[in-house]
Amino acid sequence: MSATAHHSHGGHSHSHHHGNVLNAGLLTANEKQSAAVQLTLAMIAFCLLVLGTGWRWLFPDETGVSQLLLAAASLIVAIPVLRSGWHSLRHPSLHGITDQLIALAMLAAWATGDLLTAALLPIIMIFGHVLEERSVIGSKEAMEALARLTRSQARLITPDGKIVEVDNVTLRPGDLVEVRAGDRVPADGRVSEGQASLDTSSITGESVPAEVVLGTDVFGGAINLDGLLRIEVTKTREESTLGKIIALMQRAENSKPPITRLLERYAQQYLALVLTIAAIAWFVTYDDQIMLAVLVASCPCALVLSAPATAIAGIAVAARHGILIRSSAFLEELADLTSLVIDKTGTLTFGRLRLQEMQTTGQIDQEVILALAASLGGASSHPVSRALALLVARDAYYPLTNIRELQGLGVVAGTERGEVAVGRPELFERFSVIVPHAPQHDGPIAGVSIDGEFVAWLLLSDTTKPEAAAAMAELRELGLNRQLLLTGDRQSVGRALAHEIGIEEVAAQALPEDKLKRVLSETRSGFRPLVVGDGINDSLALKAGAVGVAMGAGGTDIALASSDIILVGSDLRRLGTCIRISRRCRRTLKTNVFIGLGWTVGIVTLAGFGFLGVAGAVVAAILHNISTLLVLANAGRLMRYDEPLAVHDT
């Protein structure tokens, strides 16, 4: 397959189309124009070729006219072919071998006076390119769909309260936008007013709508199914989640898997081998067609395409499942992982305190106690207070008077039920309130008293993600039997969580450097660790692992920057999806390499022994294009892979 389709004018910027085909929705204007010119020239040349062969058949005595028509056809398509060949000589690359072989075959056809073959070869190659572009099942459509998601109209709320329709590319962090039911969220942001259900399937791969309320982070590209939202923009364009997905898919074609690097190392030796085989075939048979057929059959397009086509399909299908993979190298690494090192807070747990249990001591109704605790919690910014503030809806709060916050102890305020105190056991000692024995609990505890009478203990804890145990079991089934929980929390907290989700080994009270040391010791012991985390204190460990995965939804920027893979939706079961996609990619790549190698060797053998007939070079060109299409179709099968997640009760 010739690279003629994507040369910039003047031949200075050689951008081989094999990579660009897979990004067809994102070609530059020059590349699109160049491709159109090549196709037009090929069609004109094809018409002249048909006229020339028709003339030869109708008027066999007047060969001069048919030869002129065929010469004109071959010259029209010769310029881009020869320019590609010349460029590949000056800038050697794997793709360049095909350019050089096609140019050599065409020159040889001219030298032997076979103008029909000289014209037909490049025409078949250019038409083959168009077929290739159409056959990348799903990739082009996926890219175009994502590109469309990034561009939308936004309802910008101006400082004076007016609403102005603007293009979302003009939005900046800090802008306030209104998103009505049916609208697309124009950029990553945080809900500042309203509540709604959002369809985030295009970004996280989740089929179940996400419920968002005040303070929830939302992704650009999500669709508001109901309700009216006001959103403060936090990230735009390339910085947004969707922008990162597109950038990763655009970069996918540039990352070189090991098979490609191996081929590049032996590119020149391969060319020398092909020329030697072609020369031997000619000296043995003195048949020009056999020599030309060997040159054309040896074009390694299918082999060259096998790795990038598979990588792009793999990265695209992962993105559809809410998994951002920085490069095809990490996609490959995932298949060989043997151990797991995972953070606790924000990774296995939600990273937010929730009410685990309530122990009442008096006759006061539980709902009243919760409303009072939430009302006082709303008056403080302490993490425990913030958790208490979410116990009931804001409109159910009691009006407060004479609010006093005792730093590190709790809050006291007047309500219509009397004076209420909410806080640590030490708070009640200060007010001489008789307190029953505090229950044994690994997380924070808050007591509640009304008018000097103690009424309840509220036991808070960081809630484990409902899918955590299933996700860990799934990873063990995939071969990651060695699992280590790293946490900065106390040993008892870490042990309790590890027991709940089925992890054997725990390293508690770990500082960032401790986490790094544990990951390095895993590597030194011969394991290939998958490191999963979300916070700043995980960034060193994420970088040191064989593959680092950051939990995207709540992950800090530095953790995201240090990781190789980002789980946008933060569902732990997607770790298993990562590995399954990776292993499927590996199987697809092996099949593609087998097709590429086997088919090329097969055609060269048939060509060398003269089995391709009198039009050997043309038959070889057609067979060559079929192998390329087979490789692309096989990579395209990956695009249909889908792994929906079962809904978990939270």
ZAMARGU-4260 file (C-alpha; in steps of 0.2 Angstrom, whole numbers, plus 5000, padded with zeros to 4 digits):
<rodrens>
0) 5000/5000/5000 | 5008/5016/4995 | 5010/5031/5005 | 5005/5042/4991 | 4989/5048/4999
5) 4996/5059/5012 | 5010/5070/5006 | 5010/5088/5010 | 5014/5099/4995 | 5032/5099/4990
10) 5036/5083/4999 | 5043/5090/5014 | 5031/5084/5027 | 5029/5065/5024 | 5014/5059/5035
15) 5011/5041/5030 | 4993/5037/5028 | 4993/5021/5038 | 4993/5030/5054 | 4982/5044/5048
20) 4968/5033/5041 | 4964/5028/5058 | 4962/5046/5063 | 4953/5050/5047 | 4941/5061/5056
25) 4956/5072/5062 | 4966/5074/5046 | 4973/5092/5043 | 4966/5102/5028 | 4982/5099/5018
30) 4980/5080/5021 | 4962/5080/5015 | 4966/5090/5000 | 4981/5079/4996 | 4970/5063/4997
35) 4957/5070/4986 | 4970/5075/4973 | 4977/5057/4973 | 4960/5049/4971 | 4956/5061/4957
40) 4972/5057/4948 | 4970/5039/4950 | 4952/5040/4943 | 4958/5050/4928 | 4972/5037/4925
45) 4960/5023/4927 | 4949/5030/4913 | 4964/5032/4902 | 4970/5014/4906 | 4952/5008/4901
50) 4953/5018/4885 | 4970/5011/4881 | 4966/4993/4884 | 4949/4995/4874 | 4959/5003/4859
55) 4971/4989/4859 | 4957/4976/4859 | 4947/4985/4845 | 4961/4991/4834 | 4975/4978/4837
60) 4985/4985/4822 | 4986/5003/4830 | 4996/4999/4845 | 5004/5017/4845 | 4988/5025/4851
65) 4985/5012/4865 | 5003/5014/4871 | 5001/5033/4872 | 4985/5032/4882 | 4993/5019/4894
70) 5009/5030/4895 | 4999/5045/4900 | 4989/5035/4913 | 5006/5029/4921 | 5013/5046/4921
75) 4998/5054/4929 | 5000/5042/4945 | 5019/5041/4943 | 5023/5058/4951 | 5016/5055/4968
80) 5023/5037/4969 | 5040/5042/4964 | 5040/5057/4976 | 5035/5045/4990 | 5049/5033/4986
85) 5062/5047/4985 | 5056/5054/5002 | 5057/5037/5010 | 5075/5036/5004 | 5080/5052/5012
90) 5069/5049/5028 | 5070/5030/5031 | 5055/5022/5040 | 5046/5006/5040 | 5032/5013/5030
95) 5045/5019/5017 | 5049/5001/5011 | 5032/5000/5003 | 5035/5016/4994 | 5052/5011/4988
100) 5046/4994/4982 | 5031/5001/4972 | 5042/5014/4965 | 5055/5001/4960 | 5041/4990/4952
105) 5034/5004/4942 | 5051/5009/4936 | 5055/4991/4931 | 5038/4990/4922 | 5043/5005/4912
110) 5060/4998/4908 | 5052/4982/4902 | 5039/4992/4891 | 5025/4985/4902 | 5015/5001/4902
115) 4999/4992/4907 | 5007/4986/4924 | 5016/5003/4926 | 4999/5012/4926 | 4988/4998/4935
120) 5000/4996/4950 | 4998/5013/4958 | 4980/5014/4953 | 4976/4998/4963 | 4986/5005/4978
125) 4977/5021/4978 | 4960/5013/4977 | 4966/5001/4991 | 4970/5016/5002 | 4952/5022/5000
130) 4945/5005/5004 | 4957/5004/5020 | 4950/5021/5026 | 4932/5015/5024 | 4936/4998/5033
135) 4942/5004/5050 | 4926/4998/5058 | 4921/5010/5072 | 4938/5020/5074 | 4933/5034/5063
140) 4916/5035/5069 | 4921/5034/5087 | 4934/5049/5084 | 4921/5059/5075 | 4908/5056/5088
145) 4920/5061/5102 | 4925/5077/5092 | 4907/5082/5091 | 4905/5080/5110 | 4918/5092/5113
150) 4910/5106/5103 | 4893/5112/5109 | 4883/5128/5113 | 4884/5134/5131 | 4872/5145/5141
155) 4884/5157/5150 | 4877/5167/5165 | 4885/5184/5164 | 4889/5194/5180 | 4873/5204/5178
160) 4863/5188/5178 | 4859/5188/5159 | 4860/5171/5149 | 4870/5172/5133 | 4872/5158/5121
165) 4891/5155/5117 | 4902/5142/5109 | 4909/5130/5123 | 4927/5133/5117 | 4926/5151/5123
170) 4922/5145/5141 | 4935/5148/5155 | 4937/5141/5172 | 4926/5150/5185 | 4912/5154/5172
175) 4894/5150/5177 | 4883/5140/5165 | 4865/5135/5165 | 4861/5117/5158 | 4843/5113/5155
180) 4835/5096/5153 | 4841/5088/5136 | 4856/5099/5135 | 4874/5093/5135 | 4886/5099/5149
185) 4898/5110/5140 | 4913/5108/5150 | 4920/5099/5166 | 4913/5108/5181 | 4905/5108/5198
190) 4886/5109/5202 | 4883/5126/5211 | 4864/5125/5210 | 4850/5112/5206 | 4850/5093/5205
195) 4847/5081/5190 | 4851/5064/5182 | 4865/5064/5170 | 4869/5052/5156 | 4888/5050/5157
200) 4889/5034/5146 | 4899/5043/5132 | 4913/5047/5145 | 4913/5034/5159 | 4904/5019/5150
205) 4891/5019/5164 | 4874/5015/5157 | 4865/5020/5173 | 4862/5039/5175 | 4872/5048/5188
210) 4862/5058/5201 | 4871/5075/5204 | 4867/5088/5217 | 4875/5103/5224 | 4894/5101/5225
215) 4895/5086/5213 | 4909/5086/5200 | 4902/5083/5182 | 4910/5079/5165 | 4909/5089/5149
220) 4899/5079/5136 | 4887/5072/5149 | 4868/5074/5145 | 4856/5082/5157 | 4841/5070/5157
225) 4830/5081/5169 | 4831/5096/5181 | 4839/5112/5179 | 4858/5114/5184 | 4869/5129/5186
230) 4887/5123/5184 | 4904/5132/5188 | 4916/5127/5175 | 4933/5120/5182 | 4941/5113/5166
235) 4940/5117/5148 | 4945/5109/5131 | 4962/5100/5132 | 4961/5100/5151 | 4944/5092/5152
240) 4941/5073/5153 | 4934/5072/5136 | 4949/5083/5129 | 4961/5070/5137 | 4952/5056/5129
245) 4953/5063/5112 | 4972/5068/5114 | 4976/5050/5120 | 4967/5043/5105 | 4976/5055/5093
250) 4993/5050/5101 | 4989/5031/5100 | 4996/5029/5082 | 5013/5037/5087 | 5017/5024/5101
255) 5027/5010/5094 | 5023/4992/5101 | 5039/4980/5102 | 5034/4971/5085 | 5035/4988/5076
260) 5052/4992/5084 | 5058/4975/5079 | 5052/4977/5061 | 5060/4995/5060 | 5077/4988/5066
265) 5078/4976/5051 | 5069/4987/5038 | 5084/4989/5027 | 5089/4971/5028 | 5071/4966/5023
270) 5073/4978/5007 | 5089/4970/5002 | 5082/4952/5004 | 5067/4957/4993 | 5078/4964/4980
275) 5089/4948/4980 | 5074/4937/4978 | 5067/4947/4964 | 5084/4947/4955 | 5086/4928/4957
280) 5068/4926/4951 | 5072/4936/4935 | 5089/4927/4932 | 5081/4910/4933 | 5065/4914/4923
285) 5069/4929/4913 | 5051/4933/4916 | 5048/4952/4919 | 5031/4948/4927 | 5038/4936/4940
290) 5051/4949/4945 | 5038/4963/4946 | 5026/4952/4956 | 5039/4948/4969 | 5042/4966/4972
295) 5024/4970/4974 | 5020/4955/4984 | 5034/4959/4997 | 5026/4976/5002 | 5024/4973/5021
300) 5009/4984/5023 | 4998/4972/5033 | 5013/4968/5045 | 5016/4987/5047 | 4998/4991/5050
305) 4995/4976/5062 | 5002/4985/5078 | 4995/5003/5076 | 4978/4997/5070 | 4976/4985/5085
310) 4983/4999/5097 | 4971/5012/5091 | 4956/5000/5092 | 4961/4995/5110 | 4963/5013/5116
315) 4947/5018/5108 | 4937/5003/5115 | 4945/5007/5132 | 4940/5025/5131 | 4922/5019/5128
320) 4922/5010/5144 | 4928/5025/5154 | 4947/5020/5154 | 4960/5032/5148 | 4976/5023/5142
325) 4991/5035/5139 | 5000/5024/5127 | 4999/5007/5118 | 5014/5002/5128 | 5004/5002/5144
330) 4990/4993/5135 | 5002/4979/5132 | 5010/4979/5150 | 4992/4976/5157 | 4992/4959/5150
335) 5007/4953/5161 | 5003/4960/5178 | 5006/4948/5193 | 5002/4958/5208 | 4991/4973/5215
340) 4996/4987/5226 | 4980/4997/5230 | 4977/5013/5241 | 4962/5013/5253 | 4955/5031/5255
345) 4946/5037/5239 | 4951/5021/5230 | 4943/5006/5239 | 4932/5018/5249 | 4923/5034/5244
350) 4934/5045/5254 | 4919/5053/5262 | 4913/5050/5280 | 4895/5043/5281 | 4884/5038/5295
355) 4888/5020/5299 | 4877/5017/5315 | 4867/5027/5327 | 4865/5022/5345 | 4851/5031/5355
360) 4850/5032/5374 | 4834/5042/5376 | 4816/5043/5370 | 4819/5056/5357 | 4814/5052/5339
365) 4829/5047/5328 | 4824/5058/5314 | 4824/5073/5326 | 4842/5069/5332 | 4848/5067/5314
370) 4840/5084/5309 | 4848/5093/5325 | 4865/5085/5321 | 4864/5090/5303 | 4859/5108/5308
375) 4874/5110/5319 | 4886/5101/5307 | 4881/5114/5294 | 4888/5128/5305 | 4906/5121/5305
380) 4919/5116/5291 | 4926/5102/5301 | 4926/5085/5290 | 4915/5077/5303 | 4903/5091/5304
385) 4903/5092/5285 | 4898/5073/5285 | 4884/5077/5298 | 4878/5091/5288 | 4873/5079/5274
390) 4862/5068/5285 | 4846/5077/5280 | 4841/5089/5267 | 4846/5107/5270 | 4827/5113/5270
395) 4825/5101/5285 | 4838/5110/5296 | 4832/5118/5312 | 4835/5137/5314 | 4850/5140/5326
400) 4854/5154/5338 | 4870/5158/5349 | 4881/5146/5339 | 4898/5142/5347 | 4911/5131/5339
405) 4924/5124/5351 | 4939/5121/5341 | 4942/5102/5339 | 4928/5097/5351 | 4912/5101/5342
410) 4897/5114/5341 | 4884/5121/5353 | 4869/5131/5348 | 4851/5135/5353 | 4837/5127/5344
415) 4818/5127/5346 | 4821/5110/5355 | 4833/5118/5368 | 4852/5120/5368 | 4860/5106/5358
420) 4878/5100/5358 | 4886/5089/5345 | 4904/5083/5346 | 4918/5072/5354 | 4916/5064/5371
425) 4927/5078/5378 | 4914/5091/5373 | 4901/5084/5385 | 4914/5083/5400 | 4916/5102/5398
430) 4897/5105/5400 | 4896/5092/5414 | 4884/5081/5403 | 4883/5063/5409 | 4889/5052/5395
435) 4887/5033/5393 | 4903/5023/5389 | 4908/5027/5371 | 4906/5012/5359 | 4921/5003/5351
440) 4923/5010/5334 | 4937/5013/5322 | 4931/5029/5314 | 4926/5046/5321 | 4912/5046/5334
445) 4900/5061/5338 | 4889/5062/5353 | 4872/5073/5353 | 4865/5081/5369 | 4849/5091/5371
450) 4847/5103/5386 | 4861/5094/5395 | 4854/5076/5392 | 4864/5064/5381 | 4853/5057/5368
455) 4864/5047/5355 | 4881/5042/5348 | 4883/5044/5329 | 4896/5032/5322 | 4904/5038/5306
460) 4916/5029/5294 | 4923/5030/5277 | 4911/5018/5267 | 4918/5004/5256 | 4914/5005/5238
465) 4900/4992/5235 | 4910/4984/5220 | 4927/4983/5230 | 4926/4964/5235 | 4919/4958/5218
470) 4933/4969/5209 | 4947/4961/5220 | 4940/4943/5217 | 4940/4947/5198 | 4958/4952/5198
475) 4963/4936/5208 | 4954/4926/5194 | 4964/4936/5181 | 4981/4931/5190 | 4984/4945/5202
480) 4984/4934/5217 | 4996/4944/5227 | 4986/4959/5233 | 4993/4972/5245 | 4982/4986/5254
485) 4992/5002/5257 | 4984/5015/5269 | 4989/5030/5279 | 4976/5024/5292 | 4979/5014/5308
490) 4982/4995/5307 | 4965/4991/5314 | 4956/5001/5301 | 4966/4994/5287 | 4964/4976/5293
495) 4945/4978/5295 | 4944/4984/5277 | 4956/4971/5270 | 4946/4957/5278 | 4929/4964/5271
500) 4936/4964/5253 | 4947/4949/5254 | 4964/4956/5254 | 4977/4946/5264 | 4992/4959/5266
505) 4990/4976/5274 | 5003/4990/5276 | 4996/5003/5288 | 5001/5021/5293 | 5011/5022/5276
510) 5019/5039/5271 | 5022/5043/5252 | 5040/5036/5253 | 5034/5020/5262 | 5022/5017/5248
515) 5035/5020/5235 | 5047/5008/5244 | 5033/4994/5245 | 5031/4996/5226 | 5049/4995/5222
520) 5051/4980/5234 | 5037/4971/5224 | 5047/4974/5208 | 5063/4968/5215 | 5054/4952/5221
525) 5050/4948/5203 | 5032/4954/5203 | 5024/4966/5190 | 5013/4977/5201 | 4997/4986/5196
530) 4997/5001/5207 | 4980/5010/5210 | 4978/5026/5220 | 4970/5043/5219 | 4979/5056/5230
535) 4995/5066/5230 | 5003/5054/5242 | 5000/5040/5229 | 5009/5049/5215 | 5027/5042/5218
540) 5020/5024/5219 | 5009/5026/5204 | 5025/5031/5194 | 5035/5016/5201 | 5023/5002/5197
545) 5023/4992/5181 | 5006/5001/5177 | 4999/5015/5188 | 4980/5018/5188 | 4972/5034/5195
550) 4954/5035/5200 | 4949/5049/5189 | 4933/5056/5196 | 4940/5061/5212 | 4959/5060/5208
555) 4970/5074/5211 | 4979/5082/5196 | 4996/5076/5201 | 4990/5058/5203 | 4982/5059/5186
560) 4998/5066/5179 | 5009/5052/5187 | 4997/5038/5181 | 4998/5028/5165 | 4979/5024/5165
565) 4964/5034/5172 | 4948/5026/5177 | 4936/5041/5173 | 4921/5033/5182 | 4931/5027/5197
570) 4922/5010/5197 | 4935/4997/5203 | 4928/4983/5192 | 4935/4993/5177 | 4952/4986/5183
575) 4947/4969/5177 | 4940/4977/5161 | 4957/4985/5158 | 4966/4968/5159 | 4953/4959/5148
580) 4954/4972/5134 | 4973/4971/5135 | 4973/4952/5133 | 4961/4953/5119 | 4972/4966/5111
585) 4987/4954/5112 | 4977/4940/5104 | 4972/4952/5090 | 4989/4958/5087 | 4996/4940/5086
590) 4983/4936/5074 | 4987/4951/5064 | 5005/4948/5064 | 5002/4930/5058 | 4991/4937/5044
595) 5004/4950/5039 | 5018/4938/5039 | 5010/4922/5032 | 5001/4931/5018 | 5016/4941/5013
600) 5027/4925/5012 | 5013/4916/5003 | 5011/4929/4990 | 5030/4930/4987 | 5031/4911/4986
605) 5017/4911/4973 | 5024/4926/4963 | 5042/4918/4964 | 5036/4902/4956 | 5026/4911/4943
610) 5009/4905/4949 | 5001/4922/4948 | 5000/4921/4929 | 5004/4933/4915 | 4998/4948/4925
615) 5007/4943/4941 | 5011/4960/4947 | 4993/4966/4946 | 4987/4950/4955 | 5000/4953/4968
620) 4994/4971/4971 | 4976/4965/4973 | 4981/4951/4985 | 4992/4963/4995 | 4977/4975/4997
625) 4966/4960/5003 | 4979/4956/5017 | 4979/4974/5023 | 4960/4974/5024 | 4960/4958/5033
630) 4971/4965/5046 | 4961/4981/5048 | 4944/4971/5049 | 4952/4960/5063 | 4957/4976/5073
635) 4940/4982/5070 | 4932/4967/5078 | 4940/4974/5094 | 4929/4990/5093 | 4913/4979/5095
640) 4919/4973/5112 | 4907/4978/5126 | 4907/4975/5145 | 4892/4983/5154 | 4893/4984/5173
645) 4880/4977/5184 | 4871/4990/5195 | 4877/4989/5213 | 4867/4995/5228 | 4876/5009/5237
</rodrens>
